Amino acid sequence: MESDRTRQVRPEQLFTLDELKLLYQYGDPMDRLLLLLALNCGFGAAESASLLVGEVFLRAPHAPRHQEMLGVKLAPGDSFIKRIRRKSGVYGEFLLFAETVRGLEWAISERKRLGVIKPEDRLLLNSNGQPLDKATIGGNSNKQIPNRFARLLQRIKDNNHLISALPVKMLRKTGGDIVKRFSDGEIGAVFLCHGKPVASDDLSDVYTTRPFGKLFETLQEVEGYLSPVFEVGGEHPFGN
């Protein structure tokens, strides 16, 4: 059906590796962290804006029993984000890239400048100390993240580079596409926290755990693929 075809993501709706490099090169620390959260955790604007301090686990690997259930061996220094996606109510776990850890350490440091932080606090705030998704005075939805991304695209164009004029939500879809490229549709759905990763089995989540171990292994491959992106950030992508 025509409606089914138009809902499918097309190659021209995704960012290329070279475009991701430009986004990282010209982004400020917040831009870079939002990009990393999209590529590493499948976060859109809503997921990044609602990320809580207590959902970030730096250098806190899973217990041996948990690792056995996931069928994966993790290193002592591995870091994760573990959270329930607000939109779908689906639980997700993400093994973090080393670059994402650096970005989150920067964000935590910035957050602490505003005072003591608690697990239930939002991690990412704007320069006025307000949530990135706080509704406007008129009650309209907040466009801080989309507007920030539009400014980043404009900076890139002002420096005489060509880049696709795509909305910020396509970063999440680009991340999902890359994960699927290195795995399969099921792992891609687990990455994106879709409600039913196994389309033919409504009871998959009821009787089995989600294959986070396979997702972790895929994310390690994706991290290697994205290494040229991280390189353009230099030695201190989030400042000294």
FITORLUM-323946 format. One record per residue (C-alpha): residue number from 1; x, y, z. Coordinates in Angstrom, 1 decimal. Each point is the difference from the previous one (the first is absolute). Layout:
% residues N
NUM;X;Y;Z .
...
This chain:
% residues 240
1;0.0;0.0;0.0 .
2;1.1;3.6;-0.7 .
3;-0.5;1.0;3.7 .
4;2.3;-2.9;1.1 .
5;2.7;1.0;-2.4 .
6;0.0;3.7;1.0 .
7;0.5;-1.0;3.7 .
8;3.2;-1.8;-0.8 .
9;3.3;1.8;0.6 .
10;1.9;0.7;-3.2 .
11;3.8;0.5;-0.3 .
12;-0.4;3.7;-0.7 .
13;-1.7;0.4;3.3 .
14;3.0;-1.2;2.0 .
15;3.4;1.6;0.7 .
16;3.1;-1.4;-1.6 .
17;3.2;-0.6;1.9 .
18;1.6;3.1;-1.5 .
19;-3.0;2.1;1.1 .
20;0.2;-1.4;3.5 .
21;3.6;1.1;0.0 .
22;-1.0;3.5;-0.9 .
23;-2.7;0.1;2.7 .
24;2.5;-1.1;2.6 .
25;2.7;2.4;-1.2 .
26;-2.1;3.1;0.1 .
27;-2.1;-0.9;3.0 .
28;0.5;1.4;3.5 .
29;0.2;-2.4;3.0 .
30;-3.8;-0.2;0.3 .
31;-0.5;-0.6;-3.7 .
32;2.6;-2.8;0.1 .
33;-1.6;-1.7;3.0 .
34;-3.5;0.1;-1.7 .
35;1.6;-1.5;-3.1 .
36;1.6;-2.7;2.0 .
37;-3.2;-0.9;1.9 .
38;-1.7;-0.4;-3.3 .
39;2.6;-2.2;-1.5 .
40;0.8;-2.0;3.1 .
41;-3.4;-0.3;1.7 .
42;-2.5;0.8;-2.8 .
43;-1.1;3.2;1.8 .
44;-2.2;2.6;-1.6 .
45;-0.5;3.4;1.4 .
46;-2.6;-1.2;2.6 .
47;2.3;-2.8;1.3 .
48;3.0;2.3;0.4 .
49;-2.0;2.7;1.7 .
50;-1.6;-2.4;2.5 .
51;3.2;-1.9;0.8 .
52;0.4;-0.2;3.8 .
53;3.2;0.0;2.0 .
54;-0.9;-3.3;1.5 .
55;-0.3;-1.7;-3.4 .
56;3.7;0.5;-0.7 .
57;2.3;-2.7;1.3 .
58;3.7;0.9;-0.5 .
59;2.5;-2.8;0.5 .
60;-2.6;-2.2;1.5 .
61;-0.2;-3.3;-1.9 .
62;-2.7;-2.6;0.5 .
63;0.3;-2.7;2.7 .
64;1.4;-3.4;-1.2 .
65;-3.5;-1.5;0.3 .
66;-1.4;2.7;-2.3 .
67;2.8;-0.4;-2.5 .
68;-0.8;-3.7;-0.1 .
69;-3.6;0.6;-0.8 .
70;1.0;2.5;-2.7 .
71;2.6;-2.4;-1.5 .
72;2.7;2.6;0.0 .
73;3.3;0.7;1.8 .
74;0.4;3.6;1.2 .
75;3.1;1.9;1.1 .
76;0.3;1.5;3.5 .
77;0.1;3.5;-1.4 .
78;-3.1;-0.3;-2.3 .
79;-2.7;2.7;0.3 .
80;-3.7;0.0;-0.8 .
81;-3.2;1.9;-0.3 .
82;-3.0;-2.0;1.4 .
83;-3.5;1.4;-0.3 .
84;-3.5;-0.4;-1.1 .
85;-0.9;1.9;-3.1 .
86;-2.8;2.4;0.9 .
87;-1.8;-0.3;-3.3 .
88;-0.2;-3.8;-0.3 .
89;0.4;-1.0;3.6 .
90;2.7;-2.4;-1.2 .
91;3.2;-0.6;2.1 .
92;3.3;0.5;-1.7 .
93;3.7;-0.5;0.9 .
94;2.9;1.4;-2.0 .
95;3.7;-0.7;0.3 .
96;1.6;3.4;-0.4 .
97;2.7;1.0;-2.4 .
98;3.1;1.4;1.7 .
99;-0.8;3.4;-1.7 .
100;-3.5;-0.1;1.5 .
101;1.4;-0.5;3.4 .
102;2.2;3.0;-0.4 .
103;-3.0;2.0;-1.1 .
104;-2.1;-1.2;3.0 .
105;2.9;0.8;2.4 .
106;0.0;3.6;-1.4 .
107;-3.8;0.2;0.4 .
108;0.1;-1.2;3.6 .
109;2.8;2.5;0.8 .
110;-2.1;2.8;-1.6 .
111;-3.1;-1.2;1.9 .
112;1.8;0.1;3.3 .
113;0.8;3.7;-0.5 .
114;-3.7;0.6;0.6 .
115;0.2;-1.7;3.4 .
116;-0.4;-3.5;1.5 .
117;-1.6;-2.4;-2.5 .
118;-2.3;-2.9;0.9 .
119;-0.7;-3.2;-2.0 .
120;-3.5;1.3;-1.0 .
121;1.4;3.3;-1.4 .
122;0.1;0.7;-3.7 .
123;3.6;-0.2;-1.2 .
124;-0.1;2.4;-2.9 .
125;-1.1;3.6;0.5 .
126;0.3;3.1;-2.0 .
127;2.2;3.0;0.9 .
128;-2.8;1.3;2.2 .
129;-0.2;-3.2;2.0 .
130;-3.3;-1.0;-1.6 .
131;-0.9;-3.4;-1.5 .
132;0.5;-0.2;-3.8 .
133;-3.6;-1.0;-0.5 .
134;-1.7;2.5;2.4 .
135;-3.2;1.3;-1.6 .
136;0.0;3.6;-1.1 .
137;-2.0;2.7;2.0 .
138;-2.8;-0.4;-2.6 .
139;-0.1;-3.8;0.7 .
140;1.6;-0.9;-3.4 .
141;2.5;-2.9;-0.3 .
142;3.6;1.0;0.4 .
143;2.2;0.2;-3.1 .
144;3.4;0.5;1.7 .
145;1.6;-3.2;-1.3 .
146;-1.4;0.4;-3.6 .
147;1.0;3.6;-0.1 .
148;3.5;-0.8;1.4 .
149;0.4;-2.6;-2.8 .
150;-1.2;2.4;-2.7 .
151;2.7;2.5;1.2 .
152;2.6;-2.7;-0.2 .
153;-1.0;-0.8;-3.6 .
154;0.2;3.7;-0.8 .
155;3.5;0.3;1.4 .
156;1.1;-2.9;-2.2 .
157;-1.5;1.6;-3.1 .
158;1.5;3.4;0.9 .
159;3.4;-1.7;-0.1 .
160;-0.7;-1.1;-3.6 .
161;-0.7;-3.6;0.7 .
162;-2.9;-2.0;-1.5 .
163;-2.2;-1.8;2.4 .
164;-3.5;-1.4;-0.2 .
165;-2.7;2.3;1.3 .
166;-1.6;-2.7;2.3 .
167;-1.8;0.5;3.3 .
168;1.6;-1.1;3.2 .
169;-2.2;-3.0;0.3 .
170;1.9;-1.6;-2.9 .
171;3.0;-0.4;2.3 .
172;-1.9;-2.6;2.0 .
173;-1.0;-1.7;-3.3 .
174;3.6;0.1;-1.2 .
175;1.1;-1.7;3.2 .
176;-2.7;-2.7;-0.4 .
177;1.0;-0.6;-3.6 .
178;3.7;-0.4;0.9 .
179;-0.8;-2.4;2.8 .
180;-2.2;-2.0;-2.4 .
181;2.8;0.0;-2.6 .
182;2.3;-1.7;2.5 .
183;-2.7;-2.4;1.4 .
184;-3.6;-0.6;-1.1 .
185;-3.5;1.4;0.3 .
186;-0.5;-1.5;3.5 .
187;3.0;1.6;1.5 .
188;-0.8;3.3;-1.8 .
189;-3.4;-0.1;1.7 .
190;1.5;-0.7;3.4 .
191;2.3;2.9;-0.6 .
192;-2.9;2.3;-0.8 .
193;-2.1;-1.4;2.9 .
194;-2.8;-1.0;-2.2 .
195;-2.9;-1.7;1.6 .
196;0.2;-3.3;-2.0 .
197;3.5;-0.8;-1.3 .
198;-1.1;-3.4;-1.2 .
199;-2.9;0.8;-2.3 .
200;-1.3;-3.5;-0.2 .
201;0.0;-0.7;3.8 .
202;-2.3;2.1;2.3 .
203;1.3;-1.9;3.1 .
204;3.7;0.3;-0.6 .
205;0.5;2.5;2.7 .
206;-2.2;-1.9;2.4 .
207;2.0;-3.2;-0.1 .
208;3.5;1.0;-0.9 .
209;2.4;2.9;0.8 .
210;0.9;2.4;-2.8 .
211;3.3;-0.8;-1.7 .
212;1.9;2.9;1.6 .
213;3.2;-2.0;-0.2 .
214;-0.2;-0.1;-3.8 .
215;-0.8;3.7;0.0 .
216;3.1;0.7;2.1 .
217;2.2;-2.0;-2.4 .
218;-1.5;1.9;-2.9 .
219;0.6;3.4;1.7 .
220;3.7;-1.0;0.3 .
221;0.1;-0.4;-3.8 .
222;-1.8;3.2;-0.6 .
223;2.4;1.8;2.3 .
224;2.8;-1.1;-2.2 .
225;-1.8;1.0;-3.2 .
226;-0.6;3.5;1.5 .
227;3.6;0.5;1.1 .
228;0.6;2.5;-2.9 .
229;-2.8;2.1;1.4 .
230;1.6;0.1;3.5 .
231;3.4;0.9;-1.4 .
232;-1.1;3.3;-1.4 .
233;-0.9;1.1;3.6 .
234;3.6;0.1;0.8 .
235;1.7;-0.9;3.3 .
236;-2.4;2.0;2.1 .
237;-3.5;-0.2;-1.6 .
238;-1.7;1.2;3.2 .
239;2.7;2.5;1.1 .
240;2.8;-0.5;2.4 .
